Amino acid sequence: MSSAAANMKKKSAVTPRKTMRGHTGRVRGVAHLPDAQRIITCSFDGSLRLWDLESGAQIGDEWRDEGGEEAVWTMALSPNGKTIASGSEDGTVRLWDVETGKVVVKWEGHTDLVTSVCWSPNGERVVSGGWDGTARVWDVKSEEPVKGLNPIKTGHEHVYAVSYSPEAIMIATGGYNENGIKIWDAKTGKLLSMIKLDRAVWSLAWTSDEKKLIAGLDGSIRIFDTATWQQIADLEGHTRPVYSITLFQNDRLLASTSWDKTARLWNLDTNLQVGLPLQHDEKYVECAAFSADGKLLSTGCDDENVYVWDVQAILRTAGLEDLLSIPDANATRRPAPRQVPLSFFDNVQDSGPSSTTRRLHPDPSPHRRRRTFALSWGSPPRALLARLPQLFRSSQPNAGDSVELQQRPGPSASSRRSPPVVDVPALDDKKALYTARRPERASDKAKRIKNPKWWARVVLFLCCVSLSTDDSH
């Protein structure tokens, strides 16, 4: 390669924005804390460490369990961000308090090193997988192993990955020997399904809607439809085992790390790689984690360092910054129902013995309810009739208010006779949507005349009452 070509390659390479140095062994796990200011790592040196994202400096002393010098192979942050679960070479699973850096629970049961840990979505359980070929489930509150799920004998010679489904209905395991993925009932430990593959499975991740399961294998990433367990995509690029995969919360952006010395970003809208591989100098890349907003990716490496990458800049260069967008949870909020104004019936009097003004509302007495429909108005009901348009006047949104379009779910077996519904895509806030009224057919007009709207009947009724009242005088 010419020197010019070498310089061009060097300039085109993506470089990390921050490097954390301090571990004395392979960095095997990393997690971003919810405060967006710190990350936690674990290492073969037997420690966990807390780092400042801005400065790259270690915060406080390293975390170690008393007498624990064994390599830490894996770790996972709890859903509430307050506890770390870790798995060690001695077969133990530990829970660490994030604020104190101390072990609060220690579980023993695996007979070989623990390679993977995963929290249930509600944070009440932890599942672990080990080289002993088993998966084990632990109850966080009782601090005890869960009966019937400890152990789950997977059939793998070594379990490399365990993962709870987003609804905590299933547990997926992957490993070596009896290559493939096995799906287990998370409550009973019963084998539900198996995906047979021609190579070992190193890592697993579910999409948040539980419709897809993603697996890192030797040299590829495969995506499976959980309704059929059939493969629907194969992401090619890595040349060695894909040791870890991590999904951004919107399920559109995936990061993977491999023993080919790279980390890679993937656009799951197209299943194509985004930008250049994130090169790590001559060392395996063991783990990765997104920040909460997806703008940063931290990777742990065999060179004992942690690297922080600017994902937002990479996506901006590729013109794919929208891959960080997060759907608005309030986008489908329904408008408030129209209500009758409280003052609508003010000053309406009946002809009862009392001259006190009464507001019309349901009367518990059937006798009095019947009398309500034969009211003799103290004054003509023109004032009441004049207020009727208030009920039907279309309300206009205030300036700056957004107008939300509601989409109805598709037809189900129980609603096949319902009229068709046209789904309208969401529009930009600054755009307005106008729809033309469908031309009225003769049959529609006849039906409208024959079956008038309810409010038309109300008006007719009130007019009749008015006439009746005038005649009685």
C-alpha positions in Angstrom: 0.0 0.0 0.0 1.3 3.4 -1.0 2.0 6.0 1.7 -0.8 8.2 0.2 -3.3 5.4 0.5 -2.2 4.7 4.0 -2.6 8.3 5.0 -6.1 8.3 3.4 -7.1 5.2 5.3 -5.8 6.7 8.5 -7.8 9.9 8.0 -11.0 8.0 7.1 -10.9 5.9 10.2 -13.2 6.7 13.1 -11.4 7.5 16.3 -12.8 7.3 19.9 -13.6 10.6 21.7 -12.4 9.3 25.1 -10.2 6.4 26.4 -10.4 5.1 30.0 -7.3 3.4 31.3 -6.8 1.6 34.7 -7.9 -2.0 34.5 -5.2 -4.6 34.5 -7.1 -7.3 32.7 -9.5 -7.7 29.8 -12.6 -5.4 30.0 -15.5 -7.8 29.8 -18.5 -5.7 30.5 -19.7 -2.0 30.4 -22.9 -0.2 31.3 -24.0 3.5 31.1 -25.7 4.8 34.2 -29.0 6.7 33.9 -27.4 10.0 35.0 -25.6 10.1 31.6 -22.4 11.1 33.4 -20.9 7.7 34.5 -20.2 4.2 33.2 -19.4 1.0 35.1 -17.0 -1.7 33.8 -15.9 -5.2 34.9 -12.7 -7.0 34.1 -10.6 -10.1 34.3 -8.6 -8.3 37.0 -11.5 -9.1 39.4 -12.8 -5.6 39.8 -15.6 -3.3 38.8 -14.8 0.4 38.3 -16.8 3.6 38.0 -15.8 6.2 35.4 -16.6 9.8 34.6 -17.7 10.1 31.0 -16.6 13.7 30.6 -13.1 13.5 31.9 -12.4 9.8 31.4 -11.1 9.5 35.0 -11.9 6.7 37.4 -14.2 7.7 40.2 -13.2 6.4 43.6 -11.5 3.0 44.3 -12.1 -0.1 42.4 -14.9 -2.4 43.6 -14.0 -5.8 45.0 -15.8 -8.3 47.1 -14.1 -9.4 50.2 -11.7 -12.1 49.3 -12.9 -12.1 45.7 -10.0 -12.1 43.3 -11.5 -14.1 40.5 -12.0 -12.7 37.0 -15.4 -11.0 36.4 -16.7 -12.4 33.1 -20.0 -10.5 32.7 -22.2 -7.8 34.2 -25.6 -6.3 33.6 -27.3 -3.1 35.0 -30.8 -3.5 36.6 -33.8 -1.8 34.9 -33.9 0.9 37.6 -30.1 1.6 37.3 -29.4 1.0 41.0 -27.9 -2.5 41.0 -25.3 -4.4 39.0 -25.4 -8.2 38.6 -22.1 -9.8 37.8 -20.8 -13.3 37.1 -17.4 -14.6 38.0 -14.9 -17.3 37.2 -15.6 -19.1 40.5 -19.3 -19.7 39.5 -20.8 -17.0 41.7 -23.4 -14.4 40.8 -23.2 -11.1 42.8 -25.4 -8.0 43.1 -23.6 -4.7 43.7 -25.1 -1.5 45.0 -24.2 1.2 42.4 -23.9 4.0 44.9 -21.8 2.2 47.5 -19.9 -0.1 45.3 -20.6 -3.0 47.8 -21.9 -6.5 47.3 -25.4 -6.9 48.7 -26.2 -10.4 47.5 -24.0 -13.4 46.6 -25.4 -16.5 44.9 -23.6 -19.8 44.5 -24.7 -22.7 42.3 -22.9 -22.9 39.0 -20.0 -25.3 39.0 -18.0 -23.4 36.4 -17.5 -19.8 35.4 -20.5 -17.6 34.7 -20.5 -16.2 31.2 -23.8 -14.2 31.0 -26.3 -12.5 33.3 -29.6 -10.8 32.4 -32.3 -9.0 34.5 -36.0 -9.6 34.1 -37.7 -6.5 32.8 -39.3 -5.8 36.2 -36.0 -6.2 38.0 -37.3 -9.0 40.2 -35.2 -11.8 38.9 -31.8 -12.5 37.4 -30.9 -15.3 35.0 -27.4 -16.5 34.7 -25.7 -18.9 32.2 -22.4 -20.7 32.7 -19.8 -23.1 31.3 -21.4 -25.9 33.2 -24.2 -25.9 30.6 -26.9 -24.6 32.8 -29.0 -21.5 33.2 -30.1 -20.5 36.7 -32.8 -18.0 37.9 -32.5 -16.1 41.1 -35.1 -14.1 43.0 -33.8 -10.6 43.9 -36.3 -9.9 46.8 -36.0 -13.2 48.6 -32.3 -13.6 47.6 -33.0 -17.2 46.9 -32.8 -19.5 43.8 -36.2 -19.9 42.1 -37.5 -23.4 42.5 -38.0 -25.3 39.2 -35.6 -22.9 37.4 -32.4 -23.7 39.2 -30.9 -25.2 37.3 -32.3 -25.3 33.7 -30.3 -28.0 32.0 -29.9 -26.5 28.5 -28.1 -29.3 26.7 -25.4 -26.8 25.6 -21.9 -27.9 26.6 -21.3 -24.2 27.5 -23.9 -21.5 27.7 -22.5 -18.3 26.3 -25.7 -16.1 26.4 -28.9 -15.8 28.3 -31.7 -13.2 27.7 -35.1 -12.5 29.1 -37.8 -11.6 26.6 -39.3 -8.1 27.1 -42.5 -9.5 28.6 -40.6 -11.9 30.8 -42.5 -14.8 29.3 -39.5 -16.5 27.8 -35.7 -17.0 28.4 -33.4 -17.5 25.4 -30.1 -19.4 25.7 -27.3 -19.8 23.2 -24.0 -21.6 23.4 -21.6 -24.2 22.2 -22.4 -27.9 21.3 -26.0 -28.5 20.4 -25.4 -25.3 18.5 -28.3 -23.0 18.2 -30.8 -21.1 20.3 -33.2 -22.6 22.8 -36.4 -20.9 24.1 -37.6 -21.7 27.6 -40.8 -20.9 29.5 -39.6 -18.3 32.1 -42.1 -19.6 34.7 -41.8 -23.4 34.4 -38.4 -23.9 32.7 -40.0 -26.0 30.0 -38.4 -26.0 26.6 -40.7 -24.2 24.1 -38.7 -24.1 20.9 -35.3 -24.6 19.4 -33.5 -22.9 16.5 -30.8 -25.2 15.1 -27.8 -23.6 13.7 -24.5 -24.7 12.2 -22.3 -22.7 14.6 -22.1 -21.5 18.2 -24.2 -18.6 19.5 -22.2 -16.0 21.4 -24.8 -13.2 22.1 -28.5 -12.6 22.1 -30.9 -9.6 22.2 -34.7 -9.2 21.8 -36.4 -6.2 20.2 -38.7 -4.4 22.7 -41.9 -5.6 20.9 -40.7 -9.2 21.3 -41.2 -9.8 17.6 -37.6 -10.4 16.8 -34.6 -12.2 18.4 -31.1 -11.2 17.3 -28.1 -13.6 17.6 -24.4 -13.0 17.3 -22.7 -16.0 15.8 -19.3 -16.9 14.3 -18.8 -14.2 11.6 -22.5 -13.1 11.3 -25.5 -11.6 13.0 -28.9 -13.3 12.3 -32.4 -12.0 13.0 -35.3 -14.4 13.7 -39.1 -13.9 13.6 -40.3 -15.0 17.0 -43.8 -15.9 15.6 -42.2 -18.7 13.4 -38.6 -18.8 14.7 -37.5 -18.5 11.1 -34.5 -16.5 10.0 -35.5 -13.2 8.3 -32.2 -11.4 8.0 -28.4 -12.0 8.0 -26.1 -9.1 8.8 -22.7 -9.7 7.2 -19.5 -7.9 7.9 -17.8 -9.4 10.9 -15.2 -12.1 10.2 -14.8 -13.6 13.7 -17.2 -14.5 16.6 -19.7 -11.7 17.4 -19.1 -11.6 21.1 -21.7 -9.0 22.1 -24.7 -7.2 20.6 -26.6 -4.3 22.1 -29.8 -2.6 20.9 -30.7 1.1 21.2 -34.1 1.5 22.9 -35.9 2.4 19.6 -35.0 -1.0 18.1 -33.6 0.7 14.9 -29.9 0.9 15.8 -27.7 -2.1 16.7 -24.1 -2.2 17.9 -22.0 -5.4 17.8 -18.4 -6.3 18.9 -16.2 -9.0 17.6 -12.9 -10.8 17.9 -12.1 -9.3 14.5 -11.0 -6.2 16.5 -14.0 -4.1 15.5 -17.3 -2.8 16.7 -19.9 -2.0 14.1 -23.2 -0.1 13.9 -26.2 -1.4 12.0 -29.3 0.2 10.6 -32.1 -2.2 11.4 -34.5 -0.4 9.0 -32.3 -1.7 6.1 -30.1 -4.3 7.9 -27.0 -2.5 6.5 -23.9 -1.4 8.3 -23.6 2.3 9.2 -20.3 3.9 8.4 -16.9 2.4 8.9 -16.1 -0.3 11.5 -14.8 1.1 14.8 -11.3 -0.3 14.8 -9.5 -1.4 18.0 -5.7 -1.8 17.7 -4.9 -5.5 17.4 -7.2 -6.6 20.2 -10.5 -8.4 20.6 -13.5 -6.2 21.4 -15.5 -7.9 24.2 -18.5 -5.7 25.0 -20.4 -2.5 24.2 -23.2 -0.3 25.6 -25.2 2.7 24.3 -25.8 5.7 26.4 -29.5 6.4 27.2 -29.9 8.8 24.4 -27.8 6.7 22.0 -25.4 9.4 21.2 -22.4 7.6 22.7 -21.2 4.0 22.5 -18.7 2.6 25.0 -16.6 -0.5 24.2 -14.4 -2.7 26.3 -11.3 -4.4 24.9 -8.7 -7.0 25.5 -6.1 -4.2 25.7 -7.6 -3.4 29.2 -9.0 -0.1 28.0 -12.5 1.3 27.6 -13.3 3.5 24.6 -16.2 6.0 24.1 -17.4 6.7 20.5 -19.5 9.6 19.2 -22.4 7.7 17.6 -24.3 10.9 16.8 -21.4 12.2 14.7 -21.1 8.9 12.8 -24.8 8.9 12.0 -24.7 12.6 11.0 -22.0 11.9 8.5 -24.0 9.0 7.1 -27.2 11.1 7.0 -28.9 8.8 9.4 -29.2 10.9 12.5 -33.0 10.0 12.7 -31.9 6.5 13.8 -31.7 8.1 17.3 -35.3 9.3 17.3 -37.5 7.9 20.1 -41.2 7.7 19.5 -43.3 10.0 21.7 -45.2 8.0 24.3 -48.0 10.6 24.2 -48.4 10.5 20.4 -51.6 8.5 20.6 -53.2 10.5 23.4 -57.0 10.8 22.7 -58.8 14.2 22.9 -61.0 15.0 25.9 -64.7 14.2 25.3 -67.0 17.1 24.6 -69.0 18.1 27.7 -72.1 20.2 28.2 -71.2 23.6 29.8 -72.1 23.8 33.4 -74.1 27.0 32.8 -76.1 25.5 29.9 -79.3 25.0 32.0 -78.9 28.0 34.2 -82.1 30.0 34.8 -84.4 27.3 33.5 -87.5 27.1 35.8 -90.3 24.6 36.2 -93.9 25.3 37.3 -93.7 23.4 40.6 -94.9 25.0 43.8 -91.4 26.4 44.6 -90.1 29.4 42.7 -86.5 28.3 43.4 -84.5 27.9 40.3 -83.6 24.2 39.8 -80.9 22.7 37.7 -82.0 19.7 35.6 -80.3 16.5 36.7 -81.5 12.8 37.2 -84.1 12.6 40.0 -84.2 9.4 42.1 -88.0 9.5 42.2 -89.7 7.9 39.1 -92.7 10.0 39.8 -90.7 13.2 39.6 -88.7 11.9 36.6 -92.0 11.6 34.6 -92.9 15.1 35.7 -89.6 16.4 34.3 -90.7 15.6 30.8 -93.9 17.6 31.2 -92.3 20.8 32.4 -94.2 24.0 32.1 -91.5 26.6 31.5 -91.7 29.8 33.4 -90.3 31.6 30.4 -90.3 30.5 26.7 -87.4 28.1 26.0 -85.9 30.4 23.4 -82.9 31.1 25.7 -82.3 27.3 26.0 -82.6 26.9 22.2 -80.2 29.7 21.7 -77.6 27.8 23.7 -77.9 24.6 21.7 -75.3 25.6 19.1 -72.7 25.7 22.0 -72.9 21.9 22.0 -72.2 21.5 18.3 -69.8 24.4 17.6 -66.5 22.9 16.4 -63.7 23.8 18.8 -60.6 25.2 17.2 -57.2 24.5 18.7 -55.3 27.3 20.4 -52.3 28.7 18.7 -49.3 26.4 19.2 -51.4 23.4 20.2 -50.7 20.3 18.2 -53.5 18.4 16.4 -53.2 14.7 16.9 -54.4 12.1 14.4 -55.6 8.9 15.8 -55.0 5.6 14.1 -57.4 2.8 14.8 -56.2 -0.8 15.1 -56.7 -3.2 12.2 -59.9 -5.3 12.0 -60.1 -8.3 14.2 -62.2 -11.5 14.0 -64.8 -9.9 16.2 -65.2 -6.7 14.1 -65.2 -7.8 10.5 -68.5 -6.1 9.8 -67.2 -2.7 10.9 -66.9 -0.1 8.2 -63.4 0.2 6.7 -61.1 2.7 8.4 -58.5 4.7 6.5 -55.2 5.1 8.4 -53.8 8.6 8.0 -50.0 9.0 8.4 -48.8 11.6 11.0 -48.0 15.0 9.5 -45.6 17.7 10.4 -47.0 20.0 13.1 -46.8 23.0 10.8 -49.0 21.3 8.1 -52.7 21.2 8.1 -54.9 18.3 6.9 -58.0 18.9 4.9 -60.5 16.3 3.7 -63.3 16.8 1.2 -66.7 15.5 2.1 -67.9 12.5 0.1 -70.7 13.5 -2.4 -74.1 12.5 -0.8 -76.1 9.9 -2.7 -79.9 9.9 -3.0 -80.1 6.8 -0.7 -78.0 8.5 1.9 -80.2 11.6 1.8 -83.3 9.5 2.2 -81.8 7.8 5.3 -80.8 11.1 6.7 -84.3 12.4 6.4 -85.9 9.2 7.7 -83.4 8.9 10.6 -82.6 12.4 11.8 -79.7 13.0 14.2 -80.4 12.9 17.9 -79.8 16.6 18.3 -82.4 17.3 15.7 -84.9 15.3 17.7 -84.0 17.4 20.8 -84.6 20.6 19.0 -88.0 19.3 17.7 -88.9 18.1 21.2 -88.2 21.5 22.7 -90.1 23.3 20.0 -93.1 21.0 20.7 -92.8 21.8 24.4 -92.7 25.5 23.6 -95.9 25.3 21.6 -97.6 23.2 24.3 -96.7 25.8 26.9 -98.0 28.7 24.8 -101.3 26.9 24.2 -101.7 26.2 27.9 -101.5 29.9 28.6 
